[in-house]
Amino acid sequence: MTDELFGPRHGAPVEDEKPRKSRGKKIGIIVLSSLLVLMLAGAATAFFYLNSLRNAYEESVHTLDPEETFPEERPERPTRTEVDEDGNEVEVEDQQLNILLIGYDVGGGSGESENLAWVPNAGRADTMMWIHIPHERDSVQVMSIMRDTWVTIPGHGEHKINAAFSLGGTATAVHTLESLFGVRIDHVAAVNMYGFQDIVSTLGGVTVNSPVAFTSRDGYQYHGGPQYMNASEALSFVRERRAFDGGDYQRVANQQAFVRGVIGEVLTPGTLANPARVHNLVSGFSPYMTVDQGLGDADYLAEIGWDMRNVRNSDIEFFTLPNNGIGSAGGQSVIWPNYGAIAEAGEAMREGWFDEYASQR
């Protein structure tokens, strides 16, 4: 594994000796991998049944320092929970999984003051998603959190939530979110936005159902509804915020639409049955990924992917955490948090009905 920003491409596809079993595992891992990279990596680790490609992933993906990834264990840090047959919470080793997904942009971010302390070359926290995989591994809920949400960051007072990264790195960001939701974060993954281009190029373009019509600052025109996008158009689509009165509200909606389009393209026979395409997705995107050591372990990720082998695009729910709208604090525009919605979301995760919570948003 490497801690450098960009690593070389490695590995080559080999023949699968057990096509039926490997195909099932491949589908499950593709679903999980898609979520770990803003749902944009698609098949980033779909190849774990191929040893050479598994090694390529572990050598190319970047890993965070384990001592700086998560906050120190403390009595008030949430524990993993599940619900027994009587509806009572009980501690478990590891059933539900909660993953903090960060999108950062070294070329098209929203401001020099939003650098991530642990990302080289002025990376900026432009996207934040909470990925929830329930105990049953039969669905996935993806909750976008508005980056300008005004919250208390432990040890630093009130700030926009994405400031947690620059103020104290990943551990502070995890501490902040765990304190808000009362739910433990198990893994962290960060994605360089430029990886979008490589994914879309490898897929040969992607069809995205754009929520609205607009023209990006790069001059690309998008109409409302499904449309084909090449790599450059896709990157501009997920970056754009100035074209909308709602700013980040619409950008978040566009990112969710793009992610669903990529997942839909990945989970097609044309991708799943094409070893060369899967290899290119992996080798092209892995250098843009930064993960905790757990997600850097190919075997561990493959095990989770196998458990999720039956998850399909329709089983993945996207929504944005409800908030109380735009306001002003500290001389800047902010998003007011809806603490009632935050408390309900945390309760839903702890008690095992977060799928219902997500479907109502």
NORUR-V365030 format. One record per backbone hydrogen bond with DSSP energy under -1.0 kcal/mol. NH is the residue of the N-H (numbers start at 1). CO is the residue of the C=O. If there is no record, write none. Layout:
BEGIN
nh: <NH:NH>
co: <CO:CO>
END
This chain:
BEGIN
nh: <2:22:23:24:25:26:27:28:29:30:31:32:33:34:35:36:39:40:46:48:50:54:55:56:57:58:59:60:61:62:64:68:77:82:84:87:90:92:97:99:100:101:102:103:104:105:114:116:119:125:126:126:127:129:130:131:132:133:137:140:141:142:143:144:145:149:150:151:153:156:159:161:162:163:164:167:168:169:171:173:174:175:176:177:178:179:180:181:182:186:187:189:190:191:192:193:195:196:199:200:201:202:203:205:206:208:210:210:214:216:219:222:225:227:229:234:235:236:237:238:239:240:244:249:251:252:253:254:255:256:257:258:259:260:261:262:263:264:265:266:267:268:271:272:273:274:278:279:280:281:282:283:284:285:286:288:289:290:291:292:296:297:301:302:303:304:305:306:307:308:309:311:315:316:317:319:321:324:327:329:332:334:335:336:342:343:344:345:346:347:348:349:350:351:353:357:358:359:361>
co: <61:18:19:20:21:22:23:24:25:26:27:28:29:30:31:32:34:37:43:45:47:50:51:52:53:54:55:56:57:289:291:65:74:90:88:84:82:80:133:131:187:129:189:127:191:124:111:123:116:114:103:124:103:101:143:99:141:97:134:315:132:317:130:319:128:146:335:159:157:153:151:149:147:160:161:163:164:165:68:169:170:171:172:173:174:175:176:177:178:98:98:100:290:102:288:104:192:193:195:196:197:198:199:200:229:227:208:225:222:220:216:214:210:208:206:230:231:232:233:234:235:236:241:246:247:248:249:250:251:252:253:254:255:256:257:258:259:260:261:262:263:266:268:268:269:271:274:275:276:277:278:279:280:281:282:285:286:190:62:188:292:294:297:298:299:300:301:302:303:304:306:308:312:313:140:142:144:336:334:332:329:327:148:325:338:339:340:341:342:343:344:345:346:347:348:353:354:355:358>
END
